[in-house]
């Protein structure tokens, strides 16, 4: 099969696009947008057979993943629409620093006969050796990203140890040049919050209402205060002059996803670091009062997404999210009902003393099972080839189970993990004794570490080594049966519907819009409620009407 060289490609009549990406913190003009665009325009003009279609550019975005690169994603979509033949880019590191992404997208493009030319690396993905050379260069680029990430993290930690503040402005403090400066307007609100909580014995909900009615605004300029904002302020050690950093960390430099630090990394703690807003005595009184009054409230806050539809149900009137509340029937049984948060907090629509619009006129309370039943009915209406989907799933399962699942136990690797877990468990006690970790967090993490240690020790002792073979055919049948019930909507599975539902907009009980992921349609749902004649508890039966818009 004939494979054209780069020299041959330059002679061909082709539609060309260019892709460039630069970081906003680079001052070198050679890497600027204008410079790269000008270079690509002039380069393509020198090729009489080439036609420049578009230049795609992303600025100030990471190359380690493509999730936030809008221009890059638009370019891939345009490729599938057949808008061009070749992509030219400066080098592999400008395209992506993630080896998996690089290979995935170049293979995807190659499958539709779209090539990528990496000019400085002299790589053509349509060439026979293109993928091999690309893999090597992409791996080098990814390793460079890893090293850069480690250097940045090391440098930031050294700066933190010197007292440099990493973070944004907060209520009561402005961050400038790595230092905290008191913002008098915000500081007055902080003092008010602590005074109301400690001396006036008021709860977070009451404090929210009083701040709103007095016309005070949050750090974001919002007049609507929340319990979470108040509780976080009361727990923030900065207000008494201390600084604790590394509360979050980034475990994976490729995804850049942050996680709360529960002892995985060392905190950086500096006592009496800056000018306090409140006295340490008042701070200690607030912590004691919090431990006494709000453990249940804080636990509820941490588990706000424990229901499959949490965060997905939106009020069509005021835009607030619906929240779940426990309700009790006459027979004593408990069920979950959803209601607009603004209506639940403030009742019907009105204006408060400070002129803020509060409340909502959507007063419908809808049971969780009613929503799940409505989603089930919508799934039944989806016009797809369900048999083809099931066949595809079954074929995939057979391919997966065709491989031998047994893997040799790497004793050295397990010993390393055990050593690491023992070290982390020892650090937990230090964090607890220095009051950087609460008693509950210490106990929870200690139990987690000990469970992992026990599991690994059992593996080393041979307790968990499989001696019997698994019936793969039975597994395929079980999974296929489960997926059949989901695809044909014969059963309601909350986890399945959680991933399927994009959002639900409630205008009233008689007007509900359901949006599903992967389906560009909106379904109108009407819940018609009637009382059951044979149910002494008076529960509600629903006839559900579904219409696709």
Beta strands, then each sheet from edge to edge (+ up, - down):
strand 1: 14-22
strand 2: 50-59
strand 3: 86-89
strand 4: 115-118
strand 5: 123-124
strand 6: 173-176
strand 7: 179-182
strand 8: 243-245
strand 9: 248-250
strand 10: 258-260
strand 11: 268-270
strand 12: 313-315
strand 13: 322-328
strand 14: 334-340
strand 15: 350-351
strand 16: 357-358
strand 17: 366-367
strand 18: 501-508
strand 19: 511-516
strand 20: 522-531
strand 21: 540-548
sheet 1: 2+ 1+ 3+ 4+ 5-
sheet 2: 6+ 7-
sheet 3: 8+ 11-
sheet 4: 9+ 10-
sheet 5: 12+ 18+ 19- 20+ 21-
sheet 6: 13+ 14- 17+
sheet 7: 15+ 16-
end
